[in-house]
């Protein structure tokens, strides 16, 4: 056998090794994508279960959720609790949207995150104010999709409607 034949066999073995490596890397990438999707889904489920558990364990929080959020009878503490609860739901939806846009999860997971916000929770003045303050932080594409689903009749950002906005004196 001459050196040319040995070189050709070595090149063939190298090409086969590269092909096997590419197939292996493709399989690893697919598996990594499955793990990423599973992890994102698990995080979203954990967040939802945590919210459910907090309501189930806290009489005060459960009572707050049953109150009329546009009521003049709400204390400042209750308004603050509502504000942070709504901000958390918006943040959760924003996170689910980013995961969807990255291809880690599907649109179903994003719509699931929005489901709590489509129940009418966002139609009171406090929730609308929280959205008005935070909408620019999430980007135009999320804001458009969010408002399309949560405020299909349109969203107004008039300063006089934003109860949480405080002007400096």
LINMO-V274694 format. One line per field, one symbol per residue. ss: DSSP state (~ for helix, > for strand, _ for the rest). psi: psi as a letter, one per 20 degrees, with the letter a starting at -180 (. if undefined). burial: + if it has 9 or more other ideal C-beta (glycine too) atoms within 8 Angstrom, else -. A space follows every 50 residues. Layout:
ss=???
psi=???
burial=???
//
This chain:
ss=__~~~~~~~~~~~~~~~~~~~~~~~~~~~~~~~~~~~~~~~~~~~~~~~~ ~~~~~~~_~~~~~~~~_________~~~~~~~~~~~~~~~~~~~~~~~~~ ~_____~~~~~~~~~_____~~~_~~~~~~~~~~~~~__~~~~~~~~~~~ ________~~~________
psi=prhggggggggggggggggggggghgggggghgggggggggggggggghg ggggghiogghghghiqoijqijprhghhgggghgghghgggggghgghg hijhrrhghghghihhiijihjirhgghggghhihiiiqhgggggghhgh mhiqppkphiinhippqq.
burial=-----+--------------------------+--++--++--+--+--- ---++-----++-+--+-+----+---++-+++--++-++-+++++++++ ---++---++++++--++--++-+-++++++++++--+---++-+++-++ +---------++-++----
//
